[in-house]
Amino acid sequence: MAAISKIVMNIKPGRIDDAYKFIDSKSHLVGEIEGLIGMAVAKTGENELTGIGVYESQDAAEAAAPVSQEVFSEMASLITSMPERGVFSGMWVS
């Protein structure tokens, strides 16, 4: 069964566009994370972005945690607090 990661990022006011640009600059990592099927980022509030990752397995999703932590530590100037990453069982439909 697939696994879904969810990360809610609280972005500093006026920095949403900068956050999107930063995330786009890290898009090359998608192809480097083993077991990652795809990712999406949505604006889910005035100063909030939510990232969803779809993985082949729970193990693959958990193994990607260090990459997520590294990216978010680099994003410190754009976020109000370190986001929490949850991993859930789920399915990919295409």
C-alpha positions as CSV (number, residue, x, y, z in Angstrom):
1,M,0.0,0.0,0.0
2,A,1.2,3.5,-0.8
3,A,2.0,6.1,1.9
4,I,1.1,9.7,1.9
5,S,3.2,12.4,3.7
6,K,1.5,15.7,4.7
7,I,3.4,18.8,5.7
8,V,1.6,22.0,6.7
9,M,3.9,25.1,6.5
10,N,3.0,28.4,8.1
11,I,4.6,31.0,6.0
12,K,5.6,34.5,7.2
13,P,3.2,37.1,6.0
14,G,4.1,38.4,2.5
15,R,6.5,35.5,1.8
16,I,4.2,33.0,-0.1
17,D,5.8,33.7,-3.5
18,D,9.3,33.4,-2.0
19,A,8.3,30.1,-0.5
20,Y,7.0,28.8,-3.8
21,K,10.2,29.9,-5.5
22,F,12.3,28.1,-2.8
23,I,10.3,24.9,-3.1
24,D,10.6,25.0,-6.9
25,S,14.4,25.4,-6.5
26,K,14.3,22.1,-4.6
27,S,12.2,20.2,-7.2
28,H,15.3,18.3,-8.5
29,L,15.1,16.3,-5.2
30,V,11.9,14.7,-6.3
31,G,13.7,12.4,-8.7
32,E,16.4,11.6,-6.1
33,I,14.1,10.3,-3.4
34,E,13.7,6.5,-3.8
35,G,10.1,5.4,-3.7
36,L,8.6,8.8,-4.2
37,I,5.8,8.7,-6.8
38,G,5.0,12.5,-6.8
39,M,4.6,15.6,-4.8
40,A,2.2,18.6,-4.8
41,V,2.1,21.9,-2.9
42,A,-1.2,23.8,-2.4
43,K,-2.0,27.2,-0.8
44,T,-4.4,26.1,2.0
45,G,-4.6,29.4,3.8
46,E,-3.6,33.1,3.6
47,N,-0.1,32.2,4.9
48,E,-0.2,28.5,4.7
49,L,1.1,25.9,2.2
50,T,0.5,22.2,2.4
51,G,2.8,19.7,0.8
52,I,1.6,16.2,-0.1
53,G,4.0,13.4,-1.1
54,V,3.0,10.0,-2.4
55,Y,5.3,7.1,-1.8
56,E,5.4,3.5,-2.9
57,S,5.5,2.3,0.7
58,Q,5.5,3.4,4.4
59,D,9.3,2.6,4.5
60,A,10.0,4.8,1.5
61,A,8.0,7.7,3.1
62,E,9.8,7.3,6.5
63,A,13.2,7.1,4.7
64,A,12.6,10.5,3.1
65,A,12.2,12.3,6.5
66,P,15.9,13.5,6.6
67,V,15.5,15.2,3.2
68,S,12.4,17.0,4.3
69,Q,14.1,18.1,7.5
70,E,17.0,19.5,5.6
71,V,14.8,21.4,3.2
72,F,12.8,22.9,6.0
73,S,15.8,23.9,7.9
74,E,16.9,25.8,4.8
75,M,13.5,27.4,4.7
76,A,13.8,28.9,8.2
77,S,13.7,32.5,7.0
78,L,10.3,31.9,5.3
79,I,8.4,30.0,7.9
80,T,7.1,30.9,11.3
81,S,7.9,27.5,12.9
82,M,9.3,24.2,11.9
83,P,6.5,22.2,10.2
84,E,5.6,18.7,11.4
85,R,5.5,15.9,8.8
86,G,2.9,13.2,9.1
87,V,2.9,9.9,7.2
88,F,-0.3,8.1,6.5
89,S,-1.4,4.9,4.7
90,G,-3.2,5.7,1.5
91,M,-3.5,5.0,-2.2
92,W,-2.4,6.7,-5.4
93,V,-5.0,7.1,-8.2
94,S,-4.1,8.1,-11.7
